[in-house]
Amino acid sequence: MPSDRRAILQLLANGRIDPAQAERLMILVSQERETVWALAGCVGIAAVMQIHGLLPGLLSLCQAALAGALPGLQHVLTSIAFLLGGRL
């Protein structure tokens, strides 16, 4: 049990708050956690979108660097970039 919930239950057990106050505090604690998880999810999605947007450019740079050296690798990079929506 998380420490916040345990502290609320301890206050209730000691008679310092009534059950209605304990219920309101429990709701606030759960809403705070949900907000943190939602924010973390949004940050994660934004990071993935940024990486996805940069990936075709990075693949293009790799292709230019390897153009004469490794034609097979160049073909693989071109295929990956095409699948990700970029053109090399």
Stockholm file with secondary structure:
# STOCKHOLM 1.0

chainA/1-88         MPSDRRAILQLLANGRIDPAQAERLMILVSQERETVWALAGCVGIAAVMQIHGLLPGLLSLCQAALAGALPGLQHVLTSIAFLLGGRL
#=GR chainA/1-88 SS CCHHHHHHHHHHHTTSSCHHHHHHHHHHHHHHHHHHHHHHHHHHHHHHHHHHHHHHHHHHHHHHHHTTTCHHHHHHHHHHHHHTTCCC
#=GC SS_cons        CCHHHHHHHHHHHTTSSCHHHHHHHHHHHHHHHHHHHHHHHHHHHHHHHHHHHHHHHHHHHHHHHHTTTCHHHHHHHHHHHHHTTCCC
//
